[in-house]
Amino acid sequence: MNLVVCIKQVPNTTEIKIDPVTNTLIREGVESILNPFDTYAVEEAVRLKEKHGGSVTALCMGPPQGEEILREAVSLGVDKIVLLSDRRFAGADTWATSLTLAAAIRKLGDVDLVITGQQATDGDTAQVGPGIAAHMGLPQTCFVRQVEAVECKNVILQRLMEDGFDRVKMQMPAVISVVKEINTPRLPSLRGKKNAKTAELVIWNCDDLGLSETEVGLNGSPTQVLKIFTPKHDKVTEKFTGPADEAADLMVKRLDQLTKP
């Protein structure tokens, strides 16, 4: 079973900074970590490999420092690592990001299952997983809380819903996005840390993927952030004093006044 897990390096939530000119995240010189949601995707990919055999390839799109989280993934049980790094990828929205990742997965070839985390903490869109599936024309399921079985080129899943869960059967190759309820991520093993230091890192740029500059990065993004600001919260308070019954009556009358057109 050949699995691909897409991971992302995100700024530490306490260190997020925005470029006032481009309105994009400043990543250089900022502490970065493996996207917390992606740790569950890595764990599930490794568990499936341990149960069904095969290999796991971790795929990351980002600056050269993305190598750090890829090697962290190796320490957790991933076999191969690929970094998509090119200045032309910078500023990509979810459309351009998923297009680039999809091109890399095609280049890898012979993939049975692509696994992503539910979302990234620096965007919270939950659009990249479905975007990869759309670009590749593959079936896809979001909010996967359990992989029940893999049999005869089919995968049987539980999809988390507000009132319970759906049981879904998909033909592979397919794409799934997992939620944190799916597992408990393991800690790196001593052997894993040793493997992480020597693992071969493959780096692909825009040309390697056969993509043009108009398809990737800001140029290939149909959506762009025009302005970022902190919303103002203005509060107006009124205080009613007196005995409880009288204050309650005053509050009811005041609320009645505010709700009338």
C-alpha positions in Angstrom: 0.0 0.0 0.0 1.5 3.3 -1.1 0.5 6.2 1.0 1.2 10.0 0.7 0.7 12.3 3.7 0.6 16.0 3.0 2.0 18.1 5.8 2.6 21.8 6.4 5.0 23.9 8.4 3.1 26.6 10.2 4.2 29.5 12.5 4.0 28.9 16.2 0.6 30.4 17.1 2.3 32.8 19.5 4.7 34.1 16.9 2.5 34.9 13.9 3.5 38.0 11.9 2.0 39.6 8.8 3.8 41.4 6.0 2.0 44.8 5.8 2.7 45.1 2.1 1.8 41.6 0.8 -0.6 40.7 3.6 1.0 37.2 3.7 2.5 35.4 6.7 6.2 36.2 7.4 7.9 32.8 7.8 11.5 33.8 7.7 13.0 34.1 11.2 9.8 32.9 12.8 9.7 29.7 14.9 7.8 27.1 12.9 6.2 23.8 13.8 4.6 20.8 12.2 0.9 21.7 11.7 -0.8 20.0 14.8 -3.6 18.6 12.7 -1.1 16.9 10.4 0.4 14.9 13.2 -2.8 12.8 13.2 -2.5 12.3 9.4 1.1 11.1 9.8 0.2 8.7 12.5 -2.7 7.2 10.6 -0.5 6.8 7.5 2.2 5.0 9.5 -0.5 2.8 11.2 -1.9 1.8 7.8 1.6 0.9 6.6 2.3 -1.2 9.6 -1.0 -3.1 9.2 -1.0 -3.5 5.4 2.6 -3.0 4.3 3.9 -0.6 1.7 5.5 2.8 2.3 4.6 6.3 3.4 5.8 9.4 1.6 5.6 12.8 3.3 5.0 15.8 1.0 5.5 19.4 2.1 5.3 22.6 0.1 7.2 25.5 1.5 10.6 27.3 2.0 13.8 25.3 2.6 13.2 25.2 6.3 10.3 22.8 5.6 13.0 20.1 5.7 12.7 20.3 9.5 9.1 18.9 9.7 9.8 16.4 6.9 12.6 14.9 9.0 10.4 15.0 12.0 7.9 12.9 10.0 10.7 10.4 9.3 11.3 10.1 13.1 7.6 9.2 13.4 7.8 6.4 10.8 7.6 8.0 7.4 9.8 6.3 4.7 10.4 9.0 2.1 10.3 12.8 2.1 9.7 15.3 -0.7 9.9 19.1 -0.4 8.3 21.3 -2.9 10.3 24.5 -2.7 10.5 27.4 -5.2 10.1 31.1 -4.8 7.4 30.9 -7.5 5.2 28.9 -5.0 5.2 31.8 -2.6 1.8 33.4 -1.7 -0.3 30.5 -3.0 -3.9 30.3 -1.9 -5.6 27.0 -1.3 -6.3 26.5 -5.1 -2.7 27.0 -6.1 -1.4 25.0 -3.2 -3.7 22.0 -3.9 -2.8 22.2 -7.6 0.9 22.1 -6.8 0.5 19.2 -4.3 -1.6 17.3 -6.8 1.1 17.7 -9.5 3.7 16.3 -7.1 1.5 13.3 -6.2 1.0 12.5 -9.9 4.8 12.7 -10.3 5.2 10.2 -7.4 2.8 7.8 -9.2 1.1 4.6 -8.1 -0.5 6.1 -4.9 -3.3 4.3 -3.2 -4.3 6.8 -0.5 -3.5 10.5 0.2 -4.0 11.6 3.7 -4.2 15.2 5.0 -5.0 16.8 8.3 -8.3 18.4 8.8 -6.9 21.9 8.3 -3.9 24.1 8.9 -3.7 26.4 12.0 -2.5 29.3 10.0 -5.5 29.3 7.6 -8.2 27.1 9.0 -9.8 26.7 5.6 -9.9 22.9 5.4 -9.8 23.3 1.6 -6.5 21.8 0.5 -7.5 18.2 0.9 -10.6 18.5 -1.1 -8.7 20.7 -3.6 -6.1 17.9 -4.2 -8.9 15.4 -4.9 -10.6 17.9 -7.3 -7.4 18.5 -9.3 -6.7 14.8 -9.5 -10.3 13.7 -10.1 -10.2 11.3 -7.1 -13.0 10.5 -4.5 -12.5 12.2 -1.2 -13.9 12.2 2.3 -13.4 14.9 5.0 -13.6 14.6 8.8 -12.5 11.0 8.9 -12.5 9.7 12.5 -11.7 6.1 11.7 -10.3 3.9 8.9 -12.2 0.7 9.5 -10.8 -1.5 6.8 -8.8 -1.6 3.5 -9.9 -4.4 1.2 -10.0 -5.1 -2.5 -8.8 -1.6 -3.5 -11.6 -0.1 -1.3 -11.3 1.8 1.9 -14.1 1.8 4.5 -14.2 4.9 6.7 -16.2 6.6 9.5 -16.9 10.3 8.7 -17.6 12.5 11.8 -20.9 14.3 11.6 -22.7 16.6 14.1 -25.2 13.9 15.2 -22.9 10.9 14.9 -21.0 9.4 12.0 -21.5 8.2 8.5 -20.0 4.9 7.2 -18.4 5.5 3.8 -16.9 3.1 1.3 -14.5 4.5 -1.4 -12.6 3.0 -4.2 -8.9 3.8 -4.1 -6.9 5.8 -5.1 -8.6 8.3 -2.9 -8.0 11.3 -0.6 -9.0 11.6 3.0 -8.8 14.4 5.6 -8.6 13.2 9.2 -9.7 14.7 12.5 -7.9 14.5 15.8 -10.3 11.9 17.1 -8.8 9.3 14.7 -5.8 8.4 16.9 -3.1 9.5 19.4 0.1 10.4 17.6 3.2 8.6 18.8 6.5 10.1 20.0 9.6 9.8 17.9 11.6 6.6 18.5 15.3 6.5 19.0 15.7 4.6 15.7 13.3 7.1 14.0 15.4 10.0 15.1 18.5 8.3 13.7 16.8 7.6 10.4 15.6 11.2 10.2 19.2 12.4 10.2 20.2 10.3 7.2 17.0 10.2 5.2 17.3 11.4 1.6 15.5 14.6 0.9 14.0 15.0 -2.6 13.4 18.7 -3.6 11.2 19.6 -6.5 10.6 23.0 -8.0 8.0 24.4 -10.4 9.8 23.1 -13.5 10.2 19.6 -12.0 6.4 19.4 -11.6 5.8 20.6 -15.2 3.9 23.7 -14.0 4.0 27.2 -15.4 4.5 30.4 -13.3 0.9 31.4 -14.1 -0.4 28.3 -12.3 1.4 28.6 -9.0 2.0 31.1 -6.2 0.3 34.5 -6.2 0.1 34.3 -10.0 -2.0 31.1 -9.9 -4.2 32.2 -7.0 -7.7 33.3 -7.9 -8.1 34.7 -4.3 -5.8 37.1 -2.6 -5.8 38.8 0.8 -6.3 42.5 0.3 -6.4 43.7 3.9 -5.8 42.2 7.3 -7.0 44.0 10.5 -8.2 43.3 14.0 -11.9 44.0 14.3 -13.0 46.5 16.9 -15.4 45.4 19.6 -17.3 48.4 21.0 -19.4 47.6 24.1 -22.1 49.8 25.5 -23.4 48.9 28.9 -26.4 50.1 31.0 -26.7 49.4 34.7 -30.1 49.0 36.5 -30.1 49.4 40.3 -32.7 48.9 42.9 -34.6 45.9 44.2 -34.4 42.8 42.1 -38.0 42.9 40.9 -37.8 46.6 39.9 -34.4 46.1 38.1 -35.8 43.1 36.2 -38.8 45.2 35.1 -36.5 48.0 33.9 -34.4 45.5 32.0 -37.4 44.0 30.2 -38.7 47.4 29.2 -35.3 48.4 28.0 -34.9 45.2 25.9 -38.4 45.8 24.5 -37.3 49.3 23.4 -34.2 48.0 21.7 -36.0 45.3 19.8 -38.8 47.5 18.4 -38.2 48.9 14.9 
